[in-house]
Amino acid sequence: MKRIIERVKRELGYYRALLTHPSTPRVSRWLLAAAIAYFLSPIDLIPDAIPMLGQLDDLLIVPGLIYAALAFIPPSVKGECRRKYKSL
């Protein structure tokens, strides 16, 4: 469990670094912010009270937004930010 928590902390630091990096395109910043907001928001497209479907939309939308955001970021920026948070 401790390893999972550490991995989540590293990933959140990585995405934070991507958001604040000056070479990150604006569209990627918006998509990453939307993914974080959707994940933290109590309002969903499909309410979590509906079994299976409520959690399924979170499992599809958030990674999809992150994937789309990462597609626009240059590899050099991703590498720089990943190296920064790999050692944590």
Rosetta blueprint (number, residue, H / E / L):
1 M L
2 K H
3 R H
4 I H
5 I H
6 E H
7 R H
8 V H
9 K H
10 R H
11 E H
12 L H
13 G H
14 Y H
15 Y H
16 R H
17 A H
18 L H
19 L H
20 T H
21 H L
22 P L
23 S L
24 T L
25 P L
26 R H
27 V H
28 S H
29 R H
30 W H
31 L H
32 L H
33 A H
34 A H
35 A H
36 I H
37 A H
38 Y H
39 F H
40 L H
41 S L
42 P L
43 I L
44 D L
45 L L
46 I L
47 P L
48 D L
49 A L
50 I L
51 P L
52 M L
53 L H
54 G H
55 Q H
56 L H
57 D H
58 D H
59 L H
60 L H
61 I H
62 V H
63 P H
64 G H
65 L H
66 I H
67 Y H
68 A H
69 A H
70 L H
71 A H
72 F H
73 I L
74 P L
75 P H
76 S H
77 V H
78 K H
79 G H
80 E H
81 C H
82 R H
83 R H
84 K H
85 Y H
86 K H
87 S L
88 L L
